[in-house]
Amino acid sequence: MNNKLIYIVLVSMLALALSSCNRTPLTGTWIDVSSSNQFVDSIGFVLNEDHTVTPINSGFNEFKTWERVGDELFLKGVYTGTNPHDFVDTMHIVRLKKDSLILRQGNYEIPFARR
């Protein structure tokens, strides 16, 4: 009887853990909706299923690939300005919903809407 109770508790905990996982896909087109972009049509990126990135009006930051590890999003790319170099932007995924995404880099949060 005691083993059966332990089994039920473990299965219940596993089910609770799995149900709390965010299964919302990160792939898709994400547009920055912060007020700082009020003079630009669209700034953002497309996170493709093959882990490549298609930048949208990103200026000198040319994103190439992306990777998610837990709640961290790594955007790798090339800065193409006056001193070209490779870079990795590490952003914390604050919230991911079907139609919205909030990323944090340091103390700065960036809201995105799925297009």
N, C-alpha and C positions, 0 to 999 in steps of 0.2 A: 504493500500500500504506500509506503514512504517513497519508493522509487517511482511509482506512478505519479505521485504529487510533484516530485522534483521534475519529472518529464513534462508535466502540464505547465509548470511554472516556466521552464526553459523555452518551451514552444511558444508560450504567450509572450515572453520577453523578446524572442526572435521576431515574432509577428509584429509586435509594436515597433521594434527597431526598423524593420523593413518598411513599414507603412509610413514612418516619419522621414524616410529618405526622399529627397527631391528627385523625381524622375523626369522633370521637365527638361527637354533637350536644350542644350546650349547652342546648337547649330541654328543658323538662320541669319537674317539681316537685322542688325541692331543699329538704331539711329540715336545719336546723342540728343536728348531733349532738354539739356540744361539751358538756363537763360543766357549763358555766355555765348551761345551759338545763334542768337537771334538775327544776325546779319548774314548768315550762311544758310543756303538751302538745306543741305544735309551733310552731316559729318558722322561717320561711323565705320562699320565693317560688316563683312559677311563671314561668318564662321562656317566653313564648308565641312562636310562629313569626312573628307580625307585629311582633315586638320590643316588645310591651307587657309589663308585669309585673303579676302578680296577687300582692299581698303576703299573707303568712300570719302573723297575729298580730305584726305588725311595730311595734306601738305608734304613736308619733307620726310615724314615717318611712313615708310613703305612696309607695312606688315606683311609677313610671308607665311608664318605657321603659328598654330596655337596648340596649347595643351592645358588640360584641366587636371589638377591634382588636389583632390578634396575640394575645399572651398577657395582654392587659388587658381587664377587664370593667368597663364604665361603667354604673352604675345611677343613673338620673336620677329625681328625685321631688320631693315637697313635704314639708317638716316641718310638721306641723299642731299643734304644741304652742303654748306661750304667745307665741312670736315666730315666726309662720309665715313660711317662706321656701323658695325652691327650693334644691335641692342636687344634687350629683353625687358619688357614691361611686365612687372608682377603686380597683379591686382587681386584684391580679396573680393569674393562674390558675397555681397551683403544680402542680396535678395534676388531670387530667380523665380519668376512666374511665367505663365504661358505668354503674356504679352508685354512683360517688363523685366528689366534687369538693372540692378544697382551695383556698381563696382566702386571699390575704395582703393585709393593709392595714397598711403600716408593718412593725412587728415582730410583729404579731398574726395568727396563722393560724386560719382558721375551717373546720372540716371539715363537709361536707354529705353526706347520703345521698340518692340518688334514690328517690322514692316512686312 
